[in-house]
Every structure is written in C-alpha cells, then in structure tokens.
C-alpha cells in the first residue's frame, strides 16, 4: 500500500459492525459481509519510510520492521547482558513492564478526566 488508504477500507478499519440477528456484519459498498471476531487485516508497504496521516494512524496499528544499527546494537547488548548478568536483565524487564503499566494507568486517568470534563455542566 502507499501512504493513502483506499476509502473502501473505512468500514473495516473503523470496525463499523452492524448486529444482524446473532452475528455481526460489515457493509462494504453495496454488499453486506459477515464479520468474524478472529478476522485480522494485515497490510504491508514497500515504502522505505512511509508517513501516514494522523487520521490513518489512529485507525491502524503500525509496525516498523526496519532494522537500524542502533536497534540491532540494543538487541545484541540485551542478549549479552542476559547471558552475563541475568539479574540486571530481569531488572530491565521489570522496569519495562512497570513503564508499560504506568503508561496504561496514565491513559486511563486521562480518559477519565476527559469523560468528567465532557459530562460536566456549566463553567469549569
């Protein structure tokens, strides 16, 4: 794919599912297609450094599989540290997990603040 996505993918990317009896369906153009929860859409690009618009970025999960020298160095250093000083690697793993948990909590708090602000009445 290029840097622009086909507008026909919008119902899939935004998961515009419609309940139809006991199942879910998607409306693609003039056709109705059954939706399965296990469905995954994977798209790839040959562009070396694509720049997607913010609108596209919020609809998809972007993975960059490009290997940089710095990234490769970090991976190799992690392997060496894990072999020579496993306790240090465990601490690093714990810090990474804690950081991810803190980011998740921060997102939840931000969402709660936004919800409270949007539901408040009058002057703030």
C-alpha positions in Angstrom: 0.0 0.0 0.0 1.0 3.6 -0.4 0.7 6.5 2.1 -3.0 6.8 1.3 -5.5 4.0 2.0 -8.4 3.1 -0.2 -11.6 4.7 1.2 -13.4 1.4 0.6 -11.4 0.0 3.6 -13.0 2.5 6.0 -15.8 0.2 7.3 -13.1 -2.4 8.1 -10.6 0.0 9.7 -13.2 1.6 11.9 -14.9 -1.7 12.6 -18.4 -0.4 11.6 -20.1 -3.6 12.6 -23.9 -4.0 12.5 -25.7 -6.6 14.5 -27.7 -8.9 12.2 -29.5 -11.5 14.3 -26.9 -13.4 16.2 -24.0 -12.3 14.1 -22.2 -9.2 13.1 -21.9 -7.8 9.5 -20.0 -5.1 7.7 -21.4 -3.0 4.9 -18.8 -2.8 2.1 -20.1 -0.7 -0.7 -23.5 -2.2 -1.6 -22.6 -5.6 -0.2 -23.1 -6.9 3.4 -20.3 -9.2 4.6 -20.4 -11.4 7.7 -17.8 -10.3 10.3 -15.8 -12.7 12.4 -14.1 -11.6 15.6 -11.0 -13.6 14.6 -10.6 -11.5 11.4 -7.3 -9.6 11.1 -6.3 -7.4 8.2 -2.6 -7.1 7.6 -1.2 -4.6 5.1 2.4 -4.1 4.0 4.2 -1.4 2.1 7.4 -1.3 0.1 7.9 2.3 1.0 11.2 2.7 3.0 9.9 5.4 5.4 6.1 5.9 5.0 4.5 8.9 6.7 0.8 8.3 7.3 -1.7 11.0 8.3 -2.9 11.2 11.9 -6.3 10.1 10.7 -4.8 6.9 9.3 -2.6 6.4 12.3 -5.5 6.2 14.7 -7.3 3.6 12.7 -4.4 1.1 12.4 -1.5 -0.3 14.3 1.8 0.5 12.6 4.7 -1.8 13.0 8.1 -0.8 11.7 10.2 -3.9 10.9 13.2 -1.9 9.6 16.4 -2.7 11.4 18.6 0.2 12.3 22.2 -0.1 13.5 21.2 1.4 16.9 18.3 -1.1 17.2 20.5 -4.0 16.3 23.1 -2.8 18.9 20.4 -2.7 21.6 19.2 -6.2 20.8 22.7 -7.6 20.8 23.5 -5.7 24.1 20.4 -7.2 25.6 21.5 -10.7 24.7 24.9 -10.2 26.1 23.6 -8.7 29.4 21.1 -11.6 29.7 23.9 -14.1 29.4 26.5 -12.4 31.6 24.3 -10.6 34.1 20.8 -12.2 34.2 19.7 -10.2 37.3 20.4 -6.9 35.5 18.3 -8.1 32.5 15.5 -9.1 34.9 15.6 -5.6 36.5 15.4 -4.1 33.0 12.5 -6.3 32.1 10.7 -5.4 35.3 11.3 -1.7 34.6 9.9 -2.0 31.0 6.8 -3.8 32.3 6.4 -1.2 35.0 6.7 1.6 32.5 4.1 0.0 30.2 1.8 -0.4 33.2 2.3 3.2 34.2 1.5 4.3 30.7 -1.7 2.3 30.7 -2.7 3.9 34.0 -1.9 7.3 32.7 -4.1 6.7 29.6 -6.9 5.5 31.9 -6.6 8.6 34.1 -6.6 10.9 31.0 -9.7 9.2 29.6 -11.4 9.6 33.0 -10.6 13.3 33.1 -11.8 13.8 29.6 -15.0 11.9 30.4 -15.6 14.0 33.5 -14.9 17.2 31.6 -17.3 16.3 28.8 -20.1 15.4 31.2 -19.7 18.4 33.4 -22.2 21.3 33.1 -21.7 25.0 33.4 -18.4 26.8 33.7 -15.4 24.9 34.7 
